[in-house]
Amino acid sequence: MNYKFITAKEAAQFVKNGDTIGVSGFTPAGTAKAVTNEIAKIAEDEHAQGRPFQINILTGASTGDSCDGVLSRAKAIRYRAPYTTNSDFRKAVNNGEIAYNDIHLSQVAQEIRYGFLGKVDTAIIEACDVTADGKIYLTAAGGIAPTIARLADRIIIELNSFHSKAMMGMHDVFEPLDPPNRREIAIFKPSDRIGKSYVQVDPAKIVGIVEVDLPDEARGFSSADPLTDQIGQNVADFLVANIKSGCIPSSFLPIQSGVGNIANAVLGALGRDKTIPPFEMYTEVIQDAVIDLMREGRIKFGSACSLTVTNDCLRDIYSDMNFFKDKFVLRPSEISNNPEVIRRLGVISMNTAIEADMYGNVNSTHIGGSKMMNGIGGSGDFTRSSYISIFTCPSTAKGGNISAIVPMVSHQDHSEHSVNVIVTEQGIADLRGKSPSQRAKTIIDNCVHPDYKGLLKDYIRLSGKGQTPQSLAAALGMHDTLAKKGDMRLVDWGTYK
């Protein structure tokens, strides 16, 4: 089939007010960059003439500024799901201007198939190649591309020459059947492949191809510092101790690691500690630190959804694909984050908390209980099904004015029933096999900053008895004090009796 090559501006004309678009990618990797910019311009023009223009957006995870950013600033988004990291989008959500649905990443594609999120009008897919018979070869991420491409009324391809055609063959594209016909997902080790290397679509649905040469809007992370290095070392020490005790097999287990500087510090510590054998990853994203450890032989293989790396790192990968062709595979997000596979493989999950409470409940999404940060992402997918679930965070924030360990989290994403270990730079709290009161003592003794140990012990005495002792009047007293005085250390429990 001969496809029509069109401009990004022409492609944007297919999107109308009230439409739902599905966008490829997972993080800024592999996502739309040109057409969404033009959709934002349409919204601005329509609004200037007094006409409404807003759309719904479904993605694999976060995108780049040329999607979430420009569309948020143009007030072009009515509804969006799931995870995002854009500051302008975050501001609009917290101002009540965008209906934001924070969904577990493994569930997005299936909720689209089930009809929970409505019909997809247009799918915008970034590709490194497309064939006449409808084979779309994705770039640096899998995301929800297979599902939105299959179900959308029309498909727009952003054929991005920045991405090497050497990516052809690096994807494992698989959509599970829906209930009641769903079968097992036959991944028994991270390197297993179960699908195709491309997304197959009806070529008649491809209404246009937009040729671009645009890099991913990748963001780097701050370098490791003594605090993040200590957190990383604490995690490594915990895992080594569990290998020695026999709780973790001596051959080790696959690792999942979230995104950010703490995650990179943890991976760095695992790479340096030769007590831990070379290992595999079954995770959402491959970051620069993972690529470095692959080159060092410390990571044998990585299964992920996305190459969330800097562009310099991505160019290095593309220039050395003979080395990397058997080092990683990229999957759709419902497979990279699939609870069935995570449980089967015995994945050890490592994610970052905004705050945790002394009983082991974790808040990973909200500031002060009401302001969205980024979203739950895939942390729930892995935490609930992992062999061991680990959450990391600094013990304090804002120069010590905020304790990351509080009596009760202001918003709960991960309950005490799913959280096995909490690690700060202060130490390690192993919560396995402990009652709520035992967990509280372990967390306070090992993870809390010295400035807050006494305050939390005083809170326990105030709370009295119970399976999970709490004073409902005082449970959010530290948050209340922060809001009123700017420093949790100034809490006076007597105020809340």
C-alpha positions in Angstrom: 0.0 0.0 0.0 1.2 3.5 -0.8 0.9 5.7 2.3 0.2 9.4 2.1 3.1 11.6 3.5 1.7 14.6 5.2 2.9 17.4 7.5 2.3 17.5 11.2 -0.1 20.4 10.7 -2.1 18.3 8.2 -2.1 15.3 10.6 -3.4 17.4 13.5 -6.5 18.3 11.4 -7.8 14.8 11.9 -8.2 15.4 15.7 -11.5 17.2 16.6 -12.8 18.7 19.8 -13.9 15.9 22.2 -11.8 13.2 20.5 -9.7 10.7 22.4 -6.2 10.2 21.1 -3.9 7.3 22.1 -0.2 8.1 22.1 2.8 5.7 21.8 5.7 5.8 24.1 6.5 5.3 27.8 8.2 8.3 29.5 9.5 10.7 26.8 10.9 7.7 25.0 9.1 6.7 21.8 6.2 9.3 22.2 4.6 11.7 19.8 6.5 15.0 19.3 5.3 16.8 16.2 1.6 16.2 15.7 0.7 17.0 19.3 2.5 20.4 19.0 0.2 21.2 16.1 -2.9 20.0 18.0 -1.9 22.5 20.7 -1.9 25.3 18.1 -5.3 24.3 16.9 -6.6 24.5 20.5 -5.1 28.0 20.9 -6.7 29.2 17.7 -10.1 27.7 18.6 -10.0 29.2 22.0 -9.0 32.6 20.6 -12.1 32.5 18.5 -14.3 31.6 21.4 -14.8 28.0 20.4 -14.2 24.9 22.7 -11.4 22.5 21.9 -10.3 19.9 24.4 -9.3 16.2 23.9 -8.8 13.1 26.0 -5.3 11.5 26.0 -4.4 7.9 26.8 -0.7 7.1 27.0 1.7 4.4 28.2 3.1 6.6 31.0 4.6 10.1 30.9 5.4 11.9 27.7 7.6 14.9 26.8 7.0 18.6 26.9 5.9 18.5 23.2 2.9 16.4 24.3 1.8 16.9 27.9 3.5 20.3 28.2 2.3 22.1 25.1 -1.2 20.7 25.4 -1.5 21.6 29.0 -0.4 25.2 28.3 -2.9 25.4 25.5 -5.6 24.2 27.8 -6.3 21.4 25.3 -6.6 18.5 27.7 -10.0 17.5 29.2 -9.0 14.1 30.5 -5.8 12.1 30.7 -4.5 8.8 31.9 -2.1 7.6 33.4 1.3 8.7 34.8 2.9 12.0 34.0 5.9 14.1 35.0 5.3 17.4 33.3 5.2 20.4 35.7 2.6 22.4 33.6 0.3 19.4 33.5 0.8 18.9 37.2 -0.2 22.5 37.9 -3.3 22.2 35.7 -4.3 19.0 37.5 -3.9 20.5 40.9 -5.9 23.5 39.9 -8.8 21.3 38.8 -8.4 22.1 35.1 -7.7 18.5 33.9 -9.5 15.3 34.9 -6.6 13.1 35.6 -7.0 9.3 36.1 -4.1 7.7 37.9 -4.2 4.1 36.7 -1.7 1.3 37.4 0.4 1.1 34.2 -0.2 -2.6 33.7 -3.9 -2.0 33.5 -4.2 0.9 31.0 -4.2 -1.2 27.7 -6.7 -3.7 29.1 -9.0 -1.0 30.4 -9.0 0.5 26.9 -9.9 -3.0 25.5 -12.6 -3.5 28.1 -14.2 -0.3 27.0 -13.7 1.4 30.4 -12.0 4.4 28.9 -14.1 5.0 25.8 -13.4 4.8 22.2 -10.0 5.7 20.7 -10.4 8.0 17.7 -6.8 8.5 16.7 -3.6 6.7 17.5 -0.4 8.6 17.1 2.5 6.2 16.9 6.2 7.0 16.6 8.1 4.5 14.4 11.5 3.8 13.0 10.0 2.1 10.0 6.6 1.0 8.6 5.9 -1.5 5.8 3.3 -1.5 3.1 1.4 -4.3 4.7 1.0 -2.5 8.0 4.0 -3.6 10.1 4.9 -0.7 12.5 8.4 -0.9 14.0 8.4 1.1 17.3 11.3 3.2 18.5 12.5 3.4 22.1 9.4 2.2 24.0 6.5 -0.2 23.8 3.8 1.5 26.0 0.2 0.8 24.9 1.0 1.1 21.2 -0.4 -2.4 20.1 -3.8 -1.8 21.7 -4.4 1.8 20.6 -3.2 1.0 17.1 -5.5 -1.9 16.8 -8.6 -0.2 18.3 -8.3 3.4 16.9 -10.4 4.5 14.0 -7.3 6.0 12.4 -3.5 5.9 12.8 -1.0 8.7 12.3 2.6 7.6 12.1 5.5 9.8 13.1 8.4 8.3 11.2 11.3 9.5 13.2 14.7 9.3 11.6 16.4 10.2 14.8 15.8 6.6 15.9 17.9 3.9 14.2 16.2 1.2 12.2 18.5 -1.1 14.2 15.6 -1.0 16.7 13.8 -3.4 14.4 13.8 -6.7 16.2 14.3 -5.2 19.7 10.6 -5.3 20.6 8.5 -8.2 21.7 4.9 -7.2 20.9 2.2 -9.3 22.6 -1.4 -8.6 23.5 -3.0 -11.1 25.9 -6.5 -12.3 25.3 -9.3 -10.8 27.3 -11.3 -12.8 29.9 -12.9 -15.3 29.7 -10.4 -16.5 27.1 -7.1 -15.2 28.6 -4.3 -17.7 28.8 -1.0 -17.7 30.7 1.8 -15.3 29.6 4.6 -17.7 28.8 7.6 -15.7 30.1 9.7 -17.9 32.4 12.9 -15.8 32.4 13.4 -12.1 31.5 14.9 -12.9 28.0 12.0 -15.0 26.8 10.2 -13.7 23.8 6.5 -14.5 23.2 5.4 -12.1 20.4 6.3 -10.3 17.3 8.9 -7.6 16.7 6.4 -5.1 15.2 2.8 -3.9 15.7 0.6 -5.3 13.0 -2.3 -3.0 11.8 -4.7 -2.8 8.9 -2.7 -0.5 6.6 -5.9 1.2 5.4 -6.2 2.8 8.9 -2.9 4.7 8.4 -4.2 8.0 7.2 -0.8 9.6 7.0 2.9 9.5 7.7 4.7 12.5 9.2 8.4 12.4 8.6 10.4 13.9 11.5 13.9 14.0 12.9 13.4 14.7 16.6 15.3 13.4 19.6 13.5 12.1 22.6 12.9 14.7 25.3 15.0 12.7 27.7 15.8 14.2 31.1 19.0 13.5 33.0 19.0 12.9 36.7 21.2 14.6 39.3 24.4 12.9 40.2 24.7 10.6 43.2 25.6 12.3 46.4 26.5 11.0 49.9 22.9 10.6 50.9 21.7 8.7 47.8 24.9 6.6 47.9 24.1 5.6 51.5 20.6 4.6 50.6 22.0 2.6 47.7 24.5 0.9 49.9 21.9 0.1 52.5 19.8 -1.7 49.8 22.8 -3.6 48.6 23.7 -4.6 52.2 20.1 -5.8 52.8 20.1 -8.0 49.6 23.6 -9.4 50.4 22.4 -10.4 53.9 19.4 -12.1 52.4 21.5 -14.0 50.0 23.7 -15.2 52.8 20.7 -16.2 55.0 19.2 -18.1 52.1 16.1 -15.9 51.8 17.2 -15.0 48.3 18.7 -17.7 46.0 22.5 -17.6 45.6 21.9 -17.2 41.9 20.0 -14.0 42.8 16.6 -12.9 41.3 15.5 -10.3 38.6 15.4 -6.7 39.8 12.9 -4.0 39.1 14.0 -0.4 39.7 12.0 2.8 39.4 13.2 6.1 37.8 15.4 8.7 39.3 18.6 9.5 41.1 18.0 7.2 44.1 17.2 4.3 41.7 20.5 5.0 39.9 22.4 5.1 43.2 20.9 1.7 44.2 21.8 0.2 40.9 25.3 1.6 41.2 25.7 0.0 44.7 24.4 -3.4 43.4 26.9 -3.1 40.5 29.8 -2.4 42.8 29.1 -5.2 45.3 30.6 -8.3 43.8 28.9 -10.4 46.5 25.8 -10.0 44.3 26.3 -12.1 41.1 25.7 -10.6 37.7 21.9 -10.2 37.5 18.9 -9.7 35.2 16.2 -7.0 35.3 12.5 -7.4 34.7 11.5 -3.7 34.9 9.7 -0.8 33.3 12.6 1.4 32.2 16.2 1.0 31.3 18.2 4.0 32.5 21.8 5.1 31.7 23.0 3.3 34.9 21.6 0.0 33.5 23.5 0.5 30.2 26.7 1.1 32.1 26.3 -2.0 34.1 25.5 -4.0 31.0 28.8 -2.9 29.5 30.6 -3.9 32.7 29.0 -7.3 32.6 27.1 -6.8 35.9 23.7 -6.8 34.3 23.2 -9.8 32.0 19.9 -8.9 30.4 17.1 -6.3 30.8 13.5 -6.7 30.0 11.7 -3.4 30.0 9.1 -1.2 28.4 11.3 1.7 27.6 14.8 3.0 26.9 14.5 6.0 29.3 18.1 7.1 28.6 19.7 10.4 27.7 20.1 11.0 24.0 23.9 10.6 24.2 23.4 7.2 25.7 20.8 6.3 23.1 23.2 7.2 20.3 25.8 5.0 21.9 23.3 2.1 22.0 22.4 2.6 18.4 26.0 2.7 17.3 26.8 -0.6 19.1 23.7 -2.7 18.5 25.9 -5.8 17.8 26.7 -5.7 21.5 23.2 -4.8 22.7 21.0 -6.9 20.5 21.0 -9.8 23.0 21.1 -7.6 26.1 17.6 -6.2 26.3 14.1 -6.4 24.9 11.2 -3.9 25.0 7.7 -5.0 25.7 4.2 -3.3 25.9 3.6 -2.0 29.4 0.9 -4.5 30.3 3.6 -7.2 29.8 6.6 -5.4 31.3 4.5 -4.7 34.3 2.3 -7.8 34.3 1.7 -9.1 37.9 1.5 -12.7 36.7 5.0 -12.6 35.3 6.4 -10.5 38.1 5.2 -13.1 40.7 6.4 -16.0 38.6 9.9 -14.6 38.1 10.3 -13.6 41.7 11.1 -10.0 40.9 12.7 -7.9 43.7 11.0 -4.5 43.4 12.6 -1.2 44.4 10.6 2.0 44.3 10.7 5.5 45.8 8.3 6.8 48.4 7.3 10.4 49.0 6.5 9.4 52.6 5.8 6.3 54.6 4.2 5.9 58.0 5.5 4.0 60.9 3.3 1.0 60.2 4.6 0.6 56.6 2.0 2.3 54.5 3.5 4.3 51.6 2.4 7.4 49.8 4.2 7.7 46.4 1.9 10.2 44.6 0.6 13.1 46.7 2.1 16.1 48.4 0.2 16.9 51.6 -2.5 14.4 50.8 -4.1 16.4 48.0 -1.6 17.7 45.5 -0.6 15.2 42.8 3.1 14.8 42.1 3.4 12.4 39.2 1.2 9.4 39.8 1.6 5.8 40.9 3.2 4.6 37.7 4.1 1.0 37.8 5.2 0.9 41.5 1.9 -0.8 42.5 2.2 -3.4 39.7 5.5 -4.6 41.1 5.0 -4.0 44.8 1.9 -6.1 45.1 3.4 -9.1 43.2 7.1 -9.0 44.0 9.3 -11.5 45.8 10.5 -8.7 48.1 9.1 -5.1 47.9 11.5 -2.3 48.9 10.8 1.4 49.2 13.5 4.0 49.5 13.5 7.6 50.4 15.6 10.2 52.3 14.5 10.4 56.0 13.9 14.1 55.7 13.2 16.8 53.1 13.2 20.6 52.9 16.3 20.9 55.1 14.9 18.7 57.8 11.5 20.5 58.1 9.7 17.4 56.8 10.0 13.9 58.0 9.5 11.2 55.4 8.3 8.9 58.2 5.0 10.1 59.8 2.3 8.6 62.1 -0.1 8.2 59.2 0.5 8.9 55.5 -1.5 11.8 54.1 -2.4 9.6 51.0 -2.0 5.9 50.7 -0.9 4.1 47.5 0.7 1.0 48.9 -0.6 -0.6 52.1 1.4 -2.3 54.9 0.3 -5.6 53.4 2.4 -5.1 50.3 5.4 -3.3 51.7 8.3 -5.6 53.0 11.2 -3.2 53.5 11.8 0.5 54.0 15.2 2.0 53.5 16.5 5.5 54.2 20.0 6.8 54.6 19.6 6.1 58.3 19.2 2.4 57.9 17.0 -0.6 56.9 13.6 -1.6 58.3 12.7 -5.2 57.5 9.0 -5.4 58.1 8.5 -9.1 57.1 6.8 -11.2 59.7 6.1 -8.3 62.1 2.9 -7.0 63.7 2.0 -3.3 63.3 3.5 -2.4 66.7 6.7 -4.3 65.9 6.9 -2.6 62.5 6.5 0.8 64.1 9.4 0.1 66.5 11.6 -1.2 63.6 10.9 1.8 61.4 11.5 4.3 64.1 14.7 2.7 65.3 16.2 2.2 61.9 14.8 4.7 59.4 13.8 7.8 61.1 16.0 10.9 61.4 17.2 11.5 65.0 15.3 14.8 65.0 12.0 12.9 64.7 12.6 9.7 66.7 11.4 11.2 70.0 8.3 12.8 68.4 7.2 9.5 66.9 7.7 7.6 70.1 5.7 10.3 71.9 2.9 9.8 69.3 2.8 6.0 70.0 2.4 6.7 73.7 -0.4 9.1 73.0 -2.1 6.6 70.8 -2.8 4.0 73.4 -3.6 0.4 72.6 -5.0 -1.4 69.6 -3.9 -3.7 66.8 -2.6 -0.6 65.0 -2.4 2.2 67.6 -3.5 5.5 66.2 -4.8 8.7 67.6 -7.3 9.9 65.0 -7.1 13.4 66.4 -3.3 13.5 66.1 -2.5 11.2 63.2 -2.0 14.0 60.8 -0.6 16.4 63.4 2.8 16.6 61.8 1.3 17.5 58.4 -0.9 20.1 60.1 2.1 21.6 61.9 4.0 21.7 58.6 1.1 23.6 57.0 0.8 26.1 59.9 4.4 26.5 61.0 6.6 25.2 58.1 8.4 22.6 60.2 7.1 19.2 61.4 9.6 19.3 64.3 7.4 22.0 66.0 4.5 19.6 66.5 2.9 19.7 69.9 1.0 16.5 70.5 -0.9 18.1 73.4 -2.7 20.3 70.9 -4.3 17.2 69.4 -5.4 15.4 72.6 
